[in-house]
Amino acid sequence: MSYDFKSIIDKFEVDGELISCERYGEGHINETYLAVLEKNGVKTDYILQKINSKLFTNVEALMNNIRSVTEFNRERIKARGGNPDRESLSLIYTKDKKAYYHCKTCDGYFRMYIFITDAVAYQVVEKPEHFYQSAVAFGNFANLLAEFDASGLYEVLPDFHNTEKRFRDFENSLKADKFDRAKTIKKEIDFVLARKDYCGRIVKLLRNGEMPTKVTHNDTKLNNVMLDKTTGEPVAVIDLDTIMPGSICYDFGDSIRFGCNPASEDEKDLSKVNFDINLFKEYAKGYLSAIGNGATQIEKDNFAFGAILMTYECGMRFLADYLDGDIYFRTHREGHNLDRARTQFKLIEDMEKLLPQMEQIVKECSL
């Protein structure tokens, strides 16, 4: 669909003539464009995004989340002498001070960001250094927001990491067994059922106030970190659509889940699926060095377990979707979700054996 970009951009607090506005990046959720404006011979780049309002149905609440978090970050960065235009995702507001613009002509919701200069986001981990730097970025992100009151954030995806509810959903899928698949996957089902006690550990700590509820990013992949083109060091964390209240153990754990496995998430040959303890050490070293005093002792005590929990939750969701007839996760072959679940379960087995070593690494990196 084509848009009247000039009319849309004119609604935002930017100055200059629109030179171009072209599709940008590799994101699949929102439509992202690079807008180039020129004034007095000087060109300035901006990011314009059309928000996926079919997925994010409450755009107002979504953008209130992003507005409150980015404004908080910018103040923290300025206080420590940094450059908030480069070190934080930063909204450009509309001329009537809103965080987004609703184009009634195309029924689209648009937002603009300051373009982060001289930085790049990698799609895959090409070397351990990238993984380490992503850890520094997310650790710094958590440190910046350690004092932010996350209780007022809107839950974009309700119960996203409520593992107790995820387990109940799995039990319901198993009980329904709509496609008569349970009889062929007894080993995988028993694997999930045997670890039921994992589900309540962090949820209960949050519920009882023993672990602080904080801002969680919930998509802590390498491609959501901007790295400096020259130094390779982290500049900013981007893509804040899924920020919600939760435990930072979730973000730490999910990074480990997909970052410490050299094989693909749907690898059929499980001999290729292994938990890399050296990559875990790299990530823990980067994350703990950056978060500093922004993590409490009970959070540190649960970082290693968080990796197991997030892997368990993910594998349980894949297996439930297989039982349901593959209706949530996109599949490309017969048994695709079952293969995905098996890779997660293999990683869990590796991590369970190495958990004392993982916990010791976190302890040493916290000193």
Residue frames as qw, qx, qy, qz and C-alpha x, y, z in Angstrom:
[[0.000, 0.888, 0.460, 0.000, 0.00, 0.00, 0.00],
 [0.404, 0.365, -0.027, 0.838, 1.30, 3.49, -0.82],
 [0.312, -0.741, -0.452, 0.386, 1.09, 6.35, 1.66],
 [0.200, 0.887, 0.044, 0.415, 1.22, 10.11, 1.44],
 [0.723, -0.203, -0.330, 0.572, 4.49, 10.28, 3.38],
 [0.199, 0.338, -0.059, 0.918, 4.82, 14.04, 3.06],
 [0.479, -0.566, -0.199, -0.640, 1.43, 14.60, 4.67],
 [0.838, -0.415, -0.347, 0.075, 2.17, 12.08, 7.41],
 [0.656, -0.034, -0.247, 0.713, 5.64, 13.43, 8.24],
 [0.010, 0.520, 0.054, 0.852, 4.31, 16.99, 8.26],
 [0.632, -0.646, -0.280, -0.322, 2.34, 16.04, 11.39],
 [0.816, -0.352, -0.220, 0.403, 5.56, 15.48, 13.35],
 [0.213, -0.951, 0.102, 0.197, 7.93, 18.00, 14.90],
 [0.701, -0.085, 0.388, 0.592, 10.57, 17.80, 12.17],
 [0.173, 0.858, -0.042, -0.482, 11.88, 20.53, 9.91],
 [0.179, -0.408, 0.702, 0.556, 12.92, 20.26, 6.28],
 [0.671, 0.361, -0.261, -0.592, 11.79, 19.07, 2.88],
 [0.843, -0.075, 0.527, -0.081, 11.10, 15.36, 2.44],
 [0.171, 0.593, -0.658, -0.432, 13.65, 13.99, -0.04],
 [0.557, 0.107, -0.782, -0.257, 12.85, 10.27, 0.17],
 [0.615, -0.280, 0.524, -0.518, 11.05, 7.67, 2.27],
 [0.645, 0.286, -0.666, -0.245, 11.96, 4.05, 1.51],
 [0.926, -0.326, -0.140, -0.132, 11.47, 0.67, 3.20],
 [0.128, 0.701, -0.609, 0.349, 14.26, 0.00, 5.67],
 [0.361, -0.393, 0.757, -0.376, 15.60, -2.91, 7.73],
 [0.362, 0.063, -0.902, -0.227, 14.49, -6.51, 8.05],
 [0.306, 0.047, 0.676, -0.669, 11.65, -6.30, 10.56],
 [0.150, -0.216, -0.875, -0.406, 8.51, -8.34, 9.90],
 [0.086, -0.551, -0.737, 0.382, 6.04, -6.90, 12.40],
 [0.116, 0.831, 0.203, -0.505, 5.84, -3.18, 11.64],
 [0.637, 0.640, 0.203, 0.380, 6.49, -1.38, 8.36],
 [0.472, -0.675, 0.059, 0.564, 9.74, 0.55, 8.76],
 [0.534, 0.761, 0.171, 0.326, 10.89, 3.38, 6.50],
 [0.521, -0.299, -0.006, 0.799, 13.98, 5.57, 6.32],
 [0.196, 0.921, 0.328, 0.077, 12.83, 9.15, 5.82],
 [0.553, -0.063, 0.057, 0.829, 15.40, 11.68, 4.58],
 [0.051, 0.945, 0.318, -0.057, 14.68, 15.39, 5.08],
 [0.579, 0.184, 0.050, 0.793, 16.78, 18.29, 3.84],
 [0.114, -0.962, -0.238, 0.077, 17.10, 21.83, 5.18],
 [0.018, -0.940, 0.306, 0.150, 19.65, 24.41, 3.99],
 [0.553, 0.588, -0.589, -0.040, 21.56, 21.71, 2.16],
 [0.120, -0.355, 0.860, -0.347, 21.82, 19.47, 5.24],
 [0.698, -0.112, -0.578, -0.407, 20.17, 16.04, 5.12],
 [0.328, -0.318, 0.706, -0.541, 18.82, 14.37, 8.24],
 [0.449, -0.057, -0.856, -0.250, 17.63, 10.77, 8.55],
 [0.523, -0.199, 0.448, -0.697, 14.62, 9.63, 10.58],
 [0.032, -0.096, -0.992, -0.075, 12.87, 6.34, 11.16],
 [0.571, -0.007, 0.007, -0.821, 9.16, 6.27, 10.31],
 [0.007, 0.015, 0.999, -0.027, 7.15, 3.22, 11.30],
 [0.629, -0.198, -0.281, -0.697, 3.63, 2.13, 10.55],
 [0.335, -0.255, 0.789, -0.448, 2.57, 0.23, 13.65],
 [0.337, -0.112, -0.886, -0.299, 1.00, -3.19, 13.17],
 [0.417, -0.180, 0.320, -0.831, -2.33, -2.33, 14.79],
 [0.829, -0.066, -0.416, -0.367, -3.71, -5.80, 14.04],
 [0.692, -0.016, -0.618, 0.372, -1.15, -7.27, 16.42],
 [0.232, -0.151, -0.459, 0.844, -0.91, -4.27, 18.78],
 [0.074, -0.652, -0.675, -0.339, -4.58, -3.44, 19.09],
 [0.312, -0.896, -0.260, 0.181, -4.22, -0.85, 21.86],
 [0.580, 0.509, -0.031, 0.635, -1.88, 1.59, 20.14],
 [0.216, -0.848, 0.079, -0.477, -2.45, 4.30, 22.74],
 [0.789, -0.584, 0.187, -0.037, -1.30, 2.04, 25.59],
 [0.887, 0.162, 0.087, 0.424, 1.56, 0.63, 23.53],
 [0.399, 0.641, -0.042, 0.654, 2.90, 4.09, 22.79],
 [0.445, -0.821, 0.115, -0.338, 2.42, 5.24, 26.39],
 [0.918, -0.303, 0.113, 0.228, 4.72, 2.37, 27.40],
 [0.720, 0.317, 0.088, 0.611, 7.37, 3.44, 24.91],
 [0.048, 0.829, 0.006, 0.557, 7.00, 7.11, 25.72],
 [0.604, -0.769, 0.116, -0.176, 7.39, 6.66, 29.47],
 [0.902, -0.225, 0.167, 0.329, 10.36, 4.29, 29.19],
 [0.630, 0.443, 0.106, 0.629, 12.28, 6.27, 26.58],
 [0.087, -0.870, 0.033, -0.484, 11.76, 9.57, 28.41],
 [0.752, -0.642, 0.153, 0.003, 13.02, 7.96, 31.62],
 [0.870, 0.042, 0.168, 0.461, 16.04, 6.51, 29.76],
 [0.406, 0.702, 0.062, 0.582, 16.88, 9.83, 28.15],
 [0.337, -0.877, 0.123, -0.319, 16.95, 11.60, 31.51],
 [0.856, -0.437, 0.219, 0.167, 19.18, 8.91, 33.02],
 [0.779, 0.296, 0.170, 0.526, 21.56, 9.07, 30.05],
 [0.157, 0.836, -0.011, 0.526, 21.76, 12.87, 30.21],
 [0.583, -0.788, 0.129, -0.147, 22.44, 12.70, 33.97],
 [0.827, -0.338, 0.312, 0.322, 25.49, 10.52, 33.39],
 [0.098, -0.701, 0.379, 0.596, 26.81, 12.73, 30.59],
 [0.474, 0.106, 0.793, 0.367, 25.76, 10.60, 27.62],
 [0.210, 0.162, -0.389, -0.882, 24.07, 11.42, 24.33],
 [0.520, 0.239, 0.692, -0.440, 20.38, 10.42, 24.62],
 [0.616, 0.567, -0.140, -0.528, 19.75, 10.96, 20.89],
 [0.505, 0.473, -0.708, -0.142, 22.18, 8.13, 20.18],
 [0.076, 0.216, -0.917, 0.326, 22.10, 5.94, 23.29],
 [0.363, 0.283, 0.739, -0.492, 18.33, 5.56, 23.52],
 [0.112, 0.478, 0.739, 0.461, 15.48, 4.90, 21.18],
 [0.032, -0.365, -0.275, 0.889, 13.96, 8.39, 21.06],
 [0.284, 0.666, 0.686, 0.071, 10.51, 9.36, 19.85],
 [0.047, 0.040, 0.167, 0.984, 9.76, 12.42, 17.79],
 [0.199, 0.487, 0.712, -0.464, 6.38, 13.72, 18.86],
 [0.236, 0.641, 0.582, 0.441, 3.63, 15.09, 16.70],
 [0.107, 0.388, -0.014, 0.915, 2.93, 18.81, 16.59],
 [0.573, -0.563, -0.096, -0.588, 0.13, 18.25, 19.08],
 [0.204, -0.569, 0.693, -0.393, 2.58, 16.43, 21.41],
 [0.939, -0.062, 0.170, -0.292, 1.33, 12.90, 20.81],
 [0.472, -0.461, 0.721, 0.211, 3.61, 9.87, 20.55],
 [0.366, 0.155, 0.828, 0.395, 1.99, 8.70, 17.31],
 [0.338, 0.298, -0.137, -0.882, -0.20, 9.94, 14.47],
 [0.505, 0.322, 0.795, -0.093, -3.37, 8.26, 13.26],
 [0.114, 0.202, -0.501, -0.834, -3.79, 8.73, 9.53],
 [0.577, 0.309, 0.547, -0.522, -7.53, 8.44, 9.00],
 [0.562, 0.553, -0.340, -0.512, -7.17, 8.37, 5.21],
 [0.562, 0.325, -0.756, -0.084, -5.23, 5.08, 5.30],
 [0.824, -0.491, -0.039, -0.280, -6.34, 4.05, 8.80],
 [0.796, 0.177, -0.392, 0.425, -2.68, 3.69, 9.78],
 [0.525, -0.847, 0.011, 0.081, -0.86, 4.50, 13.00],
 [0.671, 0.536, -0.205, 0.470, 2.58, 6.06, 12.52],
 [0.555, -0.795, 0.044, 0.241, 5.47, 6.96, 14.82],
 [0.539, 0.741, -0.257, 0.306, 8.84, 8.58, 14.23],
 [0.784, -0.523, 0.012, 0.335, 12.21, 8.03, 15.90],
 [0.002, -0.877, 0.432, 0.208, 15.50, 9.86, 15.82],
 [0.895, 0.361, -0.255, 0.066, 17.81, 7.87, 13.53],
 [0.694, -0.626, 0.290, 0.204, 20.72, 6.34, 15.45],
 [0.486, 0.809, -0.320, -0.081, 23.78, 7.29, 13.43],
 [0.283, 0.622, -0.722, 0.113, 26.93, 5.27, 12.66],
 [0.477, -0.219, 0.773, -0.355, 25.49, 2.09, 14.15],
 [0.537, 0.155, -0.695, -0.453, 24.42, -1.30, 12.81],
 [0.742, -0.190, 0.473, -0.436, 22.24, -4.20, 13.98],
 [0.148, 0.305, -0.909, -0.244, 23.38, -7.73, 13.10],
 [0.787, -0.076, -0.234, -0.566, 20.82, -10.39, 12.29],
 [0.956, -0.132, -0.257, 0.055, 22.93, -13.31, 13.52],
 [0.537, -0.758, 0.342, 0.143, 25.80, -13.80, 15.95],
 [0.722, 0.625, -0.287, 0.075, 28.85, -13.90, 13.68],
 [0.524, 0.312, -0.607, 0.509, 31.37, -14.12, 16.53],
 [0.511, -0.478, -0.628, 0.340, 31.32, -14.39, 20.36],
 [0.210, -0.088, -0.155, 0.961, 32.15, -10.69, 20.64],
 [0.311, -0.317, -0.391, -0.806, 28.70, -9.84, 19.20],
 [0.617, -0.479, -0.618, -0.087, 27.03, -11.95, 21.88],
 [0.490, -0.295, -0.409, 0.711, 29.10, -10.30, 24.60],
 [0.040, 0.045, 0.050, 0.997, 28.27, -6.81, 23.33],
 [0.450, -0.431, -0.516, -0.588, 24.55, -7.62, 23.15],
 [0.608, -0.460, -0.587, 0.272, 24.81, -8.68, 26.81],
 [0.303, -0.163, -0.212, 0.915, 26.40, -5.34, 27.69],
 [0.186, -0.245, -0.321, -0.896, 23.60, -3.55, 25.85],
 [0.583, -0.484, -0.545, -0.359, 20.78, -5.39, 27.60],
 [0.584, -0.363, -0.501, 0.525, 22.54, -5.18, 30.95],
 [0.157, -0.024, -0.064, 0.985, 22.88, -1.44, 30.52],
 [0.364, -0.370, -0.464, -0.717, 19.21, -1.22, 29.45],
 [0.639, -0.502, -0.583, 0.014, 18.20, -3.01, 32.66],
 [0.475, -0.238, -0.341, 0.776, 20.50, -0.78, 34.72],
 [0.030, -0.203, -0.155, -0.966, 18.99, 2.39, 33.26],
 [0.541, -0.372, -0.368, -0.659, 15.50, 1.19, 34.15],
 [0.435, -0.087, -0.818, 0.366, 16.28, -0.40, 37.52],
 [0.008, -0.251, -0.526, 0.813, 14.46, 2.40, 39.38],
 [0.343, -0.074, -0.396, -0.848, 11.59, 2.74, 36.91],
 [0.500, 0.088, 0.643, -0.573, 8.14, 1.92, 38.31],
 [0.125, 0.070, -0.847, -0.513, 7.08, -0.86, 35.95],
 [0.199, 0.347, 0.846, -0.352, 3.71, -1.42, 37.66],
 [0.366, 0.623, 0.209, -0.659, 2.04, 1.17, 35.41],
 [0.088, 0.333, -0.717, -0.606, 3.13, -0.43, 32.16],
 [0.799, 0.224, 0.015, -0.557, 0.46, -1.92, 29.90],
 [0.581, -0.172, 0.787, 0.116, 0.75, -5.67, 29.33],
 [0.395, 0.453, -0.471, -0.646, 1.03, -5.79, 25.56],
 [0.638, 0.069, -0.736, -0.215, 0.96, -9.60, 25.68],
 [0.625, -0.517, 0.268, -0.520, -0.88, -10.56, 28.88],
 [0.871, -0.303, 0.374, -0.100, 0.66, -13.46, 30.87],
 [0.609, 0.667, -0.422, -0.073, 3.49, -13.70, 28.33],
 [0.405, 0.376, -0.778, 0.300, 5.89, -15.28, 30.84],
 [0.642, -0.327, 0.395, -0.570, 3.34, -16.49, 33.35],
 [0.277, 0.289, -0.907, -0.130, 4.71, -20.04, 33.33],
 [0.312, 0.133, 0.826, -0.450, 1.99, -21.31, 35.64],
 [0.608, 0.513, 0.192, -0.575, -0.61, -20.28, 33.08],
 [0.416, 0.532, -0.643, -0.361, 1.52, -21.65, 30.24],
 [0.034, -0.143, 0.982, -0.116, 1.54, -24.99, 32.02],
 [0.474, 0.351, 0.621, -0.517, -2.26, -24.94, 32.44],
 [0.561, 0.588, -0.205, -0.546, -2.58, -24.15, 28.73],
 [0.240, 0.391, -0.872, -0.169, -0.35, -27.15, 27.97],
 [0.248, 0.076, 0.909, -0.326, -2.49, -29.39, 30.17],
 [0.563, 0.493, 0.302, -0.590, -5.61, -28.21, 28.34],
 [0.487, 0.562, -0.517, -0.424, -4.01, -28.96, 24.96],
 [0.070, 0.248, -0.965, 0.045, -2.98, -32.39, 26.21],
 [0.397, 0.231, 0.749, -0.477, -6.44, -33.15, 27.57],
 [0.605, 0.561, 0.059, -0.562, -8.13, -32.08, 24.33],
 [0.419, -0.240, 0.791, 0.375, -5.60, -33.87, 22.10],
 [0.571, 0.555, 0.121, -0.592, -7.64, -32.72, 19.09],
 [0.596, 0.584, -0.463, -0.298, -5.47, -34.46, 16.52],
 [0.984, -0.164, 0.053, -0.051, -4.76, -37.68, 18.43],
 [0.530, 0.673, -0.426, 0.292, -1.05, -36.91, 18.59],
 [0.453, -0.704, 0.436, -0.329, -0.38, -37.44, 22.31],
 [0.964, -0.140, 0.222, -0.048, 0.08, -41.20, 21.98],
 [0.821, 0.441, -0.057, 0.358, 3.12, -40.73, 19.73],
 [0.268, 0.659, -0.304, 0.634, 4.96, -38.22, 21.92],
 [0.745, -0.603, -0.286, -0.015, 4.77, -39.73, 25.40],
 [0.712, -0.097, -0.182, 0.671, 8.47, -39.06, 26.04],
 [0.171, 0.373, 0.043, 0.911, 8.12, -35.35, 25.31],
 [0.498, -0.643, -0.281, -0.510, 4.90, -35.05, 27.33],
 [0.807, -0.460, -0.292, 0.226, 6.49, -36.75, 30.33],
 [0.537, 0.145, -0.130, 0.821, 9.46, -34.39, 30.02],
 [0.134, -0.523, -0.080, -0.838, 7.18, -31.38, 30.46],
 [0.695, -0.573, -0.291, -0.323, 5.07, -32.90, 33.24],
 [0.810, -0.218, -0.341, 0.424, 8.12, -33.95, 35.25],
 [0.396, 0.069, -0.143, 0.905, 9.27, -30.31, 35.47],
 [0.195, -0.778, -0.497, -0.330, 6.00, -28.74, 36.57],
 [0.531, -0.693, -0.256, 0.416, 7.68, -27.35, 39.69],
 [0.442, 0.033, 0.179, 0.879, 9.77, -25.03, 37.50],
 [0.053, 0.645, 0.519, 0.558, 6.67, -23.06, 36.58],
 [0.355, -0.865, -0.336, -0.114, 5.96, -21.29, 39.83],
 [0.690, -0.251, -0.195, 0.651, 9.45, -20.39, 40.99],
 [0.241, 0.051, 0.053, 0.968, 9.87, -16.88, 39.58],
 [0.285, -0.548, -0.480, -0.622, 6.13, -16.15, 39.26],
 [0.612, -0.642, -0.453, 0.089, 5.73, -16.68, 43.01],
 [0.528, -0.241, -0.151, 0.800, 8.76, -14.55, 43.85],
 [0.029, 0.270, 0.253, 0.929, 7.24, -11.69, 41.86],
 [0.452, -0.581, -0.528, -0.423, 3.77, -12.24, 43.30],
 [0.660, -0.585, -0.390, 0.265, 5.05, -12.27, 46.88],
 [0.004, -0.985, 0.099, -0.139, 7.23, -9.20, 46.36],
 [0.776, -0.468, 0.278, 0.320, 10.42, -11.13, 47.08],
 [0.524, 0.058, 0.445, 0.724, 11.71, -10.29, 43.58],
 [0.131, 0.548, 0.092, -0.821, 11.16, -6.78, 42.20],
 [0.573, 0.623, 0.524, 0.095, 8.88, -6.30, 39.20],
 [0.215, -0.560, 0.290, 0.746, 10.86, -4.43, 36.56],
 [0.570, 0.643, -0.167, -0.484, 10.75, -3.45, 32.92],
 [0.659, -0.100, 0.696, 0.267, 11.38, -6.45, 30.67],
 [0.174, 0.464, -0.475, -0.728, 12.22, -6.11, 27.00],
 [0.753, 0.189, 0.559, -0.291, 10.94, -9.58, 26.01],
 [0.821, 0.561, 0.079, 0.066, 12.78, -9.76, 22.68],
 [0.357, -0.818, 0.386, 0.233, 16.44, -9.74, 23.67],
 [0.870, 0.302, 0.260, 0.289, 17.88, -10.79, 20.33],
 [0.534, -0.241, 0.222, 0.780, 21.09, -9.46, 18.82],
 [0.230, 0.435, 0.485, 0.723, 19.18, -7.65, 16.05],
 [0.251, -0.878, -0.362, -0.186, 17.57, -5.43, 18.68],
 [0.539, -0.670, 0.057, 0.507, 20.94, -3.99, 19.66],
 [0.469, 0.868, -0.065, 0.153, 22.64, -1.19, 17.74],
 [0.779, -0.356, 0.118, 0.502, 26.43, -1.58, 17.71],
 [0.010, 0.864, -0.220, -0.453, 28.87, 1.17, 16.81],
 [0.824, 0.564, -0.042, 0.002, 30.15, 0.70, 13.25],
 [0.337, 0.749, -0.500, 0.274, 33.71, 1.56, 14.26],
 [0.187, -0.508, 0.726, -0.424, 34.22, 0.19, 17.76],
 [0.520, -0.099, -0.830, -0.176, 31.66, -2.64, 17.74],
 [0.063, -0.110, -0.725, 0.677, 30.50, -1.52, 21.17],
 [0.007, -0.631, -0.774, -0.049, 26.79, -1.27, 22.03],
 [0.017, 0.233, 0.075, 0.969, 25.04, 2.01, 21.37],
 [0.495, -0.053, 0.243, -0.832, 21.35, 1.42, 22.14],
 [0.230, 0.214, 0.947, -0.064, 18.62, -1.18, 22.58],
 [0.337, 0.083, -0.297, -0.890, 15.77, -0.85, 20.10],
 [0.510, -0.207, -0.716, -0.429, 12.33, -2.36, 19.38],
 [0.083, -0.079, 0.675, -0.729, 10.42, -1.60, 22.58],
 [0.560, -0.180, -0.405, -0.700, 7.03, -2.86, 21.43],
 [0.766, -0.275, -0.574, -0.090, 7.02, -5.74, 23.92],
 [0.152, 0.274, -0.595, 0.740, 8.26, -3.93, 27.03],
 [0.655, -0.510, -0.401, -0.389, 6.16, -5.07, 29.98],
 [0.434, -0.641, 0.491, -0.400, 6.38, -5.57, 33.73],
 [0.965, 0.017, -0.261, -0.034, 8.12, -8.79, 34.76],
 [0.724, -0.584, 0.260, 0.260, 11.46, -10.18, 35.91],
 [0.248, 0.804, -0.487, -0.233, 14.79, -9.33, 34.33],
 [0.501, -0.256, 0.825, 0.055, 15.57, -13.05, 34.77],
 [0.715, 0.516, 0.456, -0.119, 13.24, -13.58, 31.81],
 [0.432, 0.873, -0.195, -0.115, 15.28, -11.32, 29.53],
 [0.180, -0.649, 0.738, 0.054, 18.58, -12.78, 30.69],
 [0.631, -0.031, 0.771, -0.079, 17.24, -16.32, 30.33],
 [0.716, 0.615, 0.302, -0.135, 15.78, -15.86, 26.87],
 [0.254, 0.848, -0.444, -0.140, 19.05, -14.42, 25.59],
 [0.316, -0.436, 0.843, 0.001, 20.81, -17.55, 26.81],
 [0.743, 0.253, 0.579, -0.219, 18.14, -19.83, 25.35],
 [0.738, 0.653, 0.172, 0.012, 18.72, -18.79, 21.75],
 [0.193, 0.904, -0.380, 0.022, 22.28, -17.48, 22.03],
 [0.345, -0.573, 0.740, -0.065, 24.09, -20.45, 23.57],
 [0.802, 0.182, 0.567, -0.033, 22.91, -23.09, 21.11],
 [0.130, -0.443, 0.571, 0.679, 25.09, -23.33, 17.98],
 [0.165, 0.258, 0.883, 0.356, 22.38, -25.25, 16.10],
 [0.270, -0.267, -0.320, -0.868, 19.17, -23.88, 14.63],
 [0.458, -0.124, 0.475, -0.741, 16.01, -23.77, 16.73],
 [0.870, 0.168, 0.107, -0.451, 14.41, -26.52, 14.62],
 [0.207, 0.524, -0.819, -0.110, 17.45, -28.81, 14.17],
 [0.915, -0.071, -0.185, -0.350, 16.28, -32.42, 13.71],
 [0.779, 0.169, -0.501, 0.338, 19.68, -33.91, 14.51],
 [0.535, -0.831, -0.049, -0.145, 19.83, -33.46, 18.28],
 [0.833, -0.192, -0.006, 0.520, 23.51, -34.41, 18.37],
 [0.388, 0.444, 0.097, 0.802, 24.14, -30.94, 16.93],
 [0.338, -0.789, -0.150, -0.490, 22.15, -29.24, 19.69],
 [0.684, -0.187, -0.461, 0.534, 24.38, -28.39, 22.63],
 [0.266, -0.955, -0.129, -0.014, 24.48, -25.78, 25.34],
 [0.617, 0.457, -0.229, 0.598, 27.71, -23.80, 25.01],
 [0.569, -0.696, -0.301, 0.317, 28.89, -22.96, 28.53],
 [0.486, -0.127, 0.098, 0.859, 31.62, -20.67, 27.14],
 [0.019, -0.478, -0.391, -0.786, 29.02, -18.51, 25.38],
 [0.498, -0.739, -0.449, -0.069, 27.04, -18.45, 28.61],
 [0.597, -0.458, -0.146, 0.642, 30.13, -17.14, 30.39],
 [0.280, 0.182, 0.263, 0.905, 30.60, -14.44, 27.72],
 [0.237, -0.640, -0.451, -0.575, 27.02, -13.28, 28.10],
 [0.602, -0.683, -0.380, 0.163, 27.02, -13.38, 31.90],
 [0.553, -0.235, -0.040, 0.799, 30.28, -11.41, 31.99],
 [0.107, 0.306, 0.309, 0.894, 28.88, -8.71, 29.70],
 [0.388, -0.656, -0.493, -0.419, 25.45, -8.50, 31.31],
 [0.636, -0.626, -0.350, 0.285, 26.64, -8.44, 34.92],
 [0.478, -0.108, -0.009, 0.871, 29.36, -5.89, 34.20],
 [0.019, -0.363, -0.324, -0.873, 26.77, -3.53, 32.69],
 [0.478, -0.647, -0.487, -0.339, 23.88, -3.98, 35.09],
 [0.198, 0.375, -0.512, 0.747, 26.06, -3.46, 38.17],
 [0.097, 0.093, 0.700, -0.701, 23.94, -2.49, 41.18],
 [0.520, 0.060, -0.206, -0.827, 20.83, -2.58, 39.01],
 [0.720, -0.087, -0.651, -0.225, 20.30, -6.25, 39.91],
 [0.610, -0.571, 0.337, -0.434, 19.29, -7.47, 43.36],
 [0.183, -0.400, 0.896, -0.065, 20.80, -10.58, 44.92],
 [0.646, 0.204, 0.680, -0.283, 17.66, -12.65, 44.41],
 [0.659, 0.689, -0.067, -0.293, 17.69, -11.75, 40.71],
 [0.196, 0.663, -0.720, -0.064, 21.34, -12.79, 40.41],
 [0.428, -0.193, 0.854, -0.224, 20.54, -16.03, 42.23],
 [0.668, 0.394, 0.584, -0.241, 17.94, -16.82, 39.56],
 [0.323, 0.684, -0.387, -0.526, 19.67, -15.72, 36.34],
 [0.023, 0.289, -0.929, -0.228, 20.99, -19.22, 35.56],
 [0.310, 0.320, 0.865, -0.232, 17.66, -20.83, 36.41],
 [0.404, 0.647, 0.129, -0.634, 15.95, -18.21, 34.23],
 [0.232, 0.455, -0.701, -0.497, 17.75, -19.71, 31.23],
 [0.042, 0.085, 0.995, 0.007, 16.28, -23.12, 32.01],
 [0.286, 0.507, 0.617, -0.530, 12.84, -21.65, 32.68],
 [0.380, 0.615, -0.151, -0.675, 12.65, -19.69, 29.42],
 [0.202, 0.295, -0.858, -0.369, 13.80, -22.74, 27.46],
 [0.115, 0.230, 0.941, -0.221, 11.24, -24.90, 29.24],
 [0.353, 0.574, 0.361, -0.645, 8.46, -22.39, 28.58],
 [0.350, 0.536, -0.447, -0.625, 9.37, -22.16, 24.91],
 [0.126, 0.136, -0.963, -0.196, 9.57, -25.93, 24.44],
 [0.210, 0.356, 0.815, -0.407, 6.26, -26.38, 26.26],
 [0.403, 0.595, 0.096, -0.689, 4.62, -23.84, 23.94],
 [0.298, 0.401, -0.712, -0.494, 5.98, -25.61, 20.84],
 [0.031, -0.052, -0.998, 0.026, 4.69, -28.96, 22.11],
 [0.300, 0.475, 0.598, -0.572, 1.27, -27.53, 23.00],
 [0.413, 0.565, -0.208, -0.684, 1.01, -26.04, 19.53],
 [0.193, 0.222, -0.906, -0.304, 1.88, -29.41, 18.01],
 [0.110, 0.280, 0.913, -0.276, -0.95, -30.99, 20.02],
 [0.307, 0.597, 0.341, -0.658, -3.30, -28.19, 18.90],
 [0.674, 0.553, 0.463, 0.157, -2.58, -28.79, 15.23],
 [0.501, -0.046, 0.216, 0.837, 0.14, -26.16, 14.65],
 [0.100, 0.835, 0.498, 0.210, -2.12, -23.13, 14.79],
 [0.270, -0.928, -0.026, 0.256, 0.15, -20.55, 16.46],
 [0.327, -0.614, 0.516, 0.499, 3.72, -20.97, 15.26],
 [0.652, 0.607, -0.246, -0.382, 4.25, -21.00, 11.51],
 [0.725, -0.237, 0.632, 0.138, 5.42, -24.40, 10.30],
 [0.383, 0.635, -0.475, -0.474, 7.14, -25.48, 7.10],
 [0.441, 0.216, -0.859, -0.145, 7.10, -29.25, 7.42],
 [0.800, -0.377, -0.393, -0.253, 5.35, -32.11, 9.15],
 [0.806, -0.411, -0.296, 0.307, 6.32, -32.24, 12.81],
 [0.358, 0.611, -0.156, 0.689, 8.07, -28.87, 12.70],
 [0.406, -0.713, 0.178, -0.543, 6.83, -27.79, 16.14],
 [0.948, -0.319, 0.002, 0.018, 7.75, -31.18, 17.57],
 [0.756, 0.292, -0.144, 0.568, 11.31, -30.74, 16.27],
 [0.027, 0.698, -0.172, 0.695, 11.41, -27.28, 17.84],
 [0.716, -0.609, 0.086, -0.330, 10.24, -28.65, 21.19],
 [0.964, -0.096, -0.072, 0.236, 12.87, -31.40, 21.11],
 [0.517, 0.491, -0.219, 0.665, 15.71, -28.92, 20.59],
 [0.299, -0.696, 0.196, -0.623, 14.54, -26.94, 23.63],
 [0.891, -0.419, 0.045, -0.168, 14.32, -30.08, 25.73],
 [0.865, 0.174, -0.173, 0.439, 17.84, -31.14, 24.70],
 [0.204, 0.617, -0.246, 0.719, 19.14, -27.73, 25.78],
 [0.614, -0.623, 0.114, -0.471, 17.34, -28.09, 29.11],
 [0.972, -0.179, -0.092, 0.119, 19.00, -31.45, 29.74],
 [0.638, 0.367, -0.215, 0.642, 22.40, -29.88, 29.09],
 [0.083, -0.649, 0.184, -0.733, 21.67, -26.87, 31.30],
 [0.797, -0.533, -0.040, -0.281, 20.35, -28.97, 34.16],
 [0.912, -0.059, -0.156, 0.374, 23.67, -30.83, 34.28],
 [0.503, 0.308, -0.113, 0.800, 25.61, -27.58, 34.14],
 [0.276, -0.853, -0.288, -0.337, 23.41, -25.50, 36.46],
 [0.654, -0.669, -0.064, 0.348, 25.88, -25.44, 39.41],
 [0.577, -0.027, 0.246, 0.778, 28.61, -24.27, 37.02],
 [0.097, 0.656, 0.393, 0.637, 26.29, -21.66, 35.51],
 [0.444, -0.858, -0.248, -0.074, 25.40, -20.34, 38.96],
 [0.683, -0.462, 0.060, 0.562, 29.08, -20.15, 39.89],
 [0.429, 0.300, 0.327, 0.787, 29.82, -18.17, 36.72],
 [0.143, -0.815, -0.331, -0.453, 27.08, -15.66, 37.57],
 [0.626, -0.740, -0.130, 0.210, 28.48, -15.38, 41.11],
 [0.654, -0.209, 0.177, 0.705, 32.01, -14.75, 39.85],
 [0.265, 0.470, 0.372, 0.755, 30.83, -12.21, 37.26],
 [0.298, -0.852, -0.353, -0.246, 28.94, -10.33, 40.00],
 [0.670, -0.496, -0.160, 0.528, 32.05, -9.68, 42.07]]
